[in-house]
Amino acid sequence: MEKRETRTRYTAQQKVEILREAEQPGVTVSEVCRRRGLAPSVFYRWRAVAETGSASALKQDAYRRGRKDDAAARHAAELTRLRSVIAEITAENLELKKRI
């Protein structure tokens, strides 16, 4: 059974703190991301939003994807998982038939 990862929702203040943490001398972005369990691509998106806007823009960025997209992605992932399970079971059945 697959382990389902949970997403962490960061507040605008938390995002600003993470961005400031990475600006400290001697600290790398990858180090901050690893410590916080954050993908570097997310960090760089936050930084781009912060450079062009404010903390309120960071807050809005969290809601930029629609629920339909998330639902479609979940359904596609589930379909892929189910297809792989079917393929595995089919392979096992064929192997069992060969033994008979």
C-alpha positions in Angstrom: 0.0 0.0 0.0 1.3 3.5 -0.9 2.1 6.0 1.7 0.1 9.2 1.1 2.0 12.3 1.7 0.3 15.3 3.3 0.8 18.8 2.1 1.8 21.5 4.5 0.0 24.8 4.1 2.2 27.8 4.9 0.8 31.1 6.0 2.0 34.3 4.4 4.1 35.0 7.5 5.7 31.6 7.4 6.6 32.0 3.8 8.2 35.4 4.5 10.2 33.8 7.4 11.5 31.0 5.1 12.5 33.5 2.4 14.4 35.6 5.0 16.0 32.5 6.5 17.5 31.7 3.0 18.9 35.2 2.8 21.2 34.8 5.8 24.9 34.7 5.1 26.3 31.1 4.7 22.8 29.5 4.3 21.9 27.9 1.0 18.4 27.6 -0.5 18.7 23.8 -0.7 19.6 23.7 3.0 16.6 25.7 4.0 14.3 23.7 1.7 15.6 20.4 3.1 15.1 21.6 6.7 11.6 22.8 6.1 10.6 19.8 3.8 9.9 22.2 0.9 10.6 21.7 -2.8 13.1 24.2 -4.2 10.7 25.0 -7.0 8.1 26.2 -4.5 10.7 28.3 -2.7 11.7 30.0 -5.9 8.1 30.6 -6.9 7.5 32.2 -3.5 10.6 34.4 -4.0 9.4 35.5 -7.4 6.0 36.4 -6.0 7.5 38.2 -3.1 9.8 40.3 -5.4 6.9 41.5 -7.4 4.4 41.9 -4.7 3.9 41.7 -1.0 2.9 39.3 1.7 -0.7 39.5 0.6 0.4 38.2 -2.8 2.1 35.2 -1.1 -1.2 34.5 0.6 -3.1 34.6 -2.7 -0.5 32.4 -4.3 -1.6 29.5 -2.1 -5.0 29.6 -3.7 -3.9 30.0 -7.3 -4.8 26.4 -8.4 -8.4 25.5 -8.7 -9.9 22.5 -7.0 -10.9 21.0 -10.3 -7.2 20.8 -11.3 -6.4 19.1 -8.0 -9.3 16.6 -8.4 -8.3 15.8 -11.9 -4.7 15.2 -10.9 -5.8 13.0 -8.0 -8.1 11.0 -10.4 -5.3 10.6 -12.9 -2.9 9.4 -10.2 -5.4 6.9 -8.9 -6.1 5.7 -12.5 -2.3 5.2 -13.0 -2.0 3.3 -9.7 -5.0 1.1 -10.5 -3.6 0.3 -14.0 -0.3 -0.8 -12.4 -2.1 -3.0 -9.9 -4.0 -4.6 -12.7 -0.8 -5.2 -14.7 0.8 -6.8 -11.7 -2.1 -9.1 -11.0 -2.3 -10.0 -14.7 1.4 -10.9 -14.7 0.9 -13.0 -11.6 -2.0 -14.9 -13.2 -0.1 -15.6 -16.3 2.8 -16.9 -14.3 0.5 -19.2 -12.3 -1.1 -20.5 -15.5 2.3 -21.4 -16.9 3.0 -23.5 -13.8 -0.1 -25.6 -14.3 
